[in-house]
C-alpha cells in the first residue's frame, strides 16, 4: 500500500502576491527535513503540500519522515493518507487494508467476547 503525507497550510492560503514565495520556502523546508531518509517528492496541489516516498528506502522510513515533517514550522495540520484508485471498491479495499492493529484486535475481541462480555467461542 502506498502512503503519502498531506501537509495543510494555515495562514499561508491568505497571502497575496507573495504566496508562491512562502510555499516555495515551505517546500524547501520539507525537502530538507526528509532528505536523509530516502528519495521523497514534495509537491503542492490546492494549497496542500504532498510528501511522497519514491523509493524503498523512503517507504521504509515513512514513520520517521512523518515525525520530522510534523516539526516543520508553518503547517496547520498533517495527515497520513493511503493512495488508491477513485472507485468505491478500491476505496473500500484500501480502508480494510489500513486498519490499525488496535482496530483489528477490537474486532477479534468482539467476536470472542461480544458486546455483553459473555464468551461466545475460544
DAMO-V954432 format. One record per residue. N is the residue number from 1. RES is the residue in one letter. OMEGA is omega in whole degrees, -180 to 180 (999 if undefined). D_CENTER is the distance of its C-alpha to the mean C-alpha in Angstrom with 2 decimals. Layout:
BEGIN
<<N,RES,OMEGA,D_CENTER> <N,RES,OMEGA,D_CENTER>>
END
This chain:
BEGIN
<<1,X,-179,11.94> <2,X,180,9.90> <3,X,174,6.13> <4,X,174,4.84> <5,X,177,3.64> <6,X,-178,5.62> <7,X,-178,8.54> <8,X,-180,11.24> <9,X,-180,14.74> <10,X,-177,17.35> <11,X,-177,21.01> <12,X,-180,20.51> <13,X,-179,20.59> <14,X,-177,24.14> <15,X,-177,25.48> <16,X,-175,28.33> <17,X,180,29.50> <18,X,-180,27.80> <19,X,-179,24.23> <20,X,178,23.62> <21,X,179,24.77> <22,X,179,22.25> <23,X,178,19.35> <24,X,178,20.74> <25,X,178,20.98> <26,X,178,17.37> <27,X,179,16.31> <28,X,179,18.88> <29,X,179,17.63> <30,X,178,14.05> <31,X,180,15.84> <32,X,-176,18.17> <33,X,-175,15.73> <34,X,-173,14.15> <35,X,-178,17.44> <36,X,-173,18.74> <37,X,-177,15.90> <38,X,-178,16.54> <39,X,178,16.35> <40,X,173,13.33> <41,X,177,13.75> <42,X,179,13.07> <43,X,-175,14.19> <44,X,172,14.67> <45,X,177,15.21> <46,X,178,16.50> <47,X,176,15.92> <48,X,176,12.18> <49,X,179,11.25> <50,X,175,8.99> <51,X,-172,8.55> <52,X,177,9.13> <53,X,-177,10.96> <54,X,177,14.51> <55,X,-176,16.37> <56,X,179,16.63> <57,X,179,16.80> <58,X,179,13.51> <59,X,179,11.85> <60,X,-179,13.90> <61,X,-174,12.86> <62,X,-180,9.06> <63,X,178,9.40> <64,X,178,11.89> <65,X,179,10.08> <66,X,179,7.42> <67,X,-179,10.76> <68,X,180,12.60> <69,X,-180,10.51> <70,X,-179,10.82> <71,X,180,14.51> <72,X,179,14.95> <73,X,175,17.51> <74,X,179,17.24> <75,X,178,13.80> <76,X,-179,14.26> <77,X,-174,10.84> <78,X,-179,7.24> <79,X,169,4.25> <80,X,-179,1.19> <81,X,176,3.79> <82,X,-180,6.86> <83,X,177,9.48> <84,X,178,12.92> <85,X,-177,16.32> <86,X,171,17.51> <87,X,-171,19.91> <88,X,-178,20.11> <89,X,179,20.80> <90,X,178,17.78> <91,X,179,15.46> <92,X,180,17.44> <93,X,179,17.30> <94,X,178,13.53> <95,X,177,13.39> <96,X,-177,16.09> <97,X,-177,14.52> <98,X,177,11.35> <99,X,180,13.69> <100,X,178,13.64> <101,X,179,16.87> <102,X,179,17.99> <103,X,179,17.92> <104,X,178,19.76> <105,X,179,22.24> <106,X,177,22.91> <107,X,179,23.77> <108,X,179,26.07> <109,X,179,27.74> <110,X,177,28.34> <111,X,-176,30.02> <112,X,-172,32.26> <113,X,-178,33.00> <114,X,-177,32.44> <115,X,-179,32.07> <116,X,178,35.56> <117,X,172,35.05> <118,X,-178,37.88> <119,X,179,37.32> <120,X,-180,37.34> <121,X,177,37.07> <122,X,999,36.44>>
END
